[in-house]
Amino acid sequence: SAVISQKPSRDICQRGTSLTIQCQVDSQVTMMFWYRQQPGQSLTLIATANQGSEATYESGFVIDKFPISRPNLTFSTLTVSNMSPEDSSIYLCSVGDGRGYTFGSGTRLTVV
Amino acid sequence: AQSVTQPDIHITVSEGASLELRCNYSYGATPYLFWYVQSPGQGLQLLLKYFSGDTLVQGIKGFEAEFKRSQSSFNLRKPSVHWSDAAEYFCAVGAITGGGNKLTFGTGTQLKVEL
């Protein structure tokens, strides 16, 4: 299965700023996924990112707040924009299809 | 729409005792089912998955799960729990939709192991 390198692993950010999270995969993949895990909660899908097209966002998530880039088949970034304390979460990227998914180790974001 | 229910938020077992974590799903067709484990400060690790065939699935770390279509369940079991199994466990259902694939997670079960 694919190996995912995600960074940063953690960050503490000031409210109103933005943070870009990077996800690098060791093989070419068609779809990459970005999830959010709020404190004590389960994982919620933010968006699906396909190379060469705009990301598809789930209900409750918008591109202005969570812009995603997918420049090639092994890399993606998620930006958390204009952050507030409510954005404090773990953000995870994932790759795979219906038969299996691999997750990055996550980015633990704290907004102060 | 697909959904997953994990009825037990917290479970405490003694080391060496057996374990069963419950998972019920809702999906219109044959689902792809997964169990993941998340240790504190760690990412998600896949324990096992079910796509088709034998309804009893073996996974890593001595875990197994049984798919029961009639009950819409995919419960995770382990005959003898080790202290290192203390973690959060997530059941998930996968679907291939017209727009791509997505995983829907349950709310998780926090497992505590008493020595």
Chai-1 contact restraints between the chains, C-beta under 6 A:
chainA,res_idxA,chainB,res_idxB,connection_type,confidence,min_distance_angstrom,max_distance_angstrom,comment,restraint_id
A,M31,B,G100,contact,1.0,0.0,6.0,A-B,restraint_1
A,S42,B,F105,contact,1.0,0.0,6.0,A-B,restraint_2
A,S42,B,T107,contact,1.0,0.0,6.0,A-B,restraint_3
A,S42,B,G108,contact,1.0,0.0,6.0,A-B,restraint_4
A,L43,B,F105,contact,1.0,0.0,6.0,A-B,restraint_5
A,L45,B,K102,contact,1.0,0.0,6.0,A-B,restraint_6
A,T48,B,G100,contact,1.0,0.0,6.0,A-B,restraint_7
A,T56,B,G99,contact,1.0,0.0,6.0,A-B,restraint_8
A,D97,B,N101,contact,1.0,0.0,6.0,A-B,restraint_9
A,G98,B,Y32,contact,1.0,0.0,6.0,A-B,restraint_10
A,G98,B,G94,contact,1.0,0.0,6.0,A-B,restraint_11
A,G98,B,I96,contact,1.0,0.0,6.0,A-B,restraint_12
A,G98,B,N101,contact,1.0,0.0,6.0,A-B,restraint_13
A,Y101,B,L103,contact,1.0,0.0,6.0,A-B,restraint_14
A,F103,B,G43,contact,1.0,0.0,6.0,A-B,restraint_15
A,F103,B,L44,contact,1.0,0.0,6.0,A-B,restraint_16
A,S105,B,G43,contact,1.0,0.0,6.0,A-B,restraint_17
A,G106,B,G43,contact,1.0,0.0,6.0,A-B,restraint_18
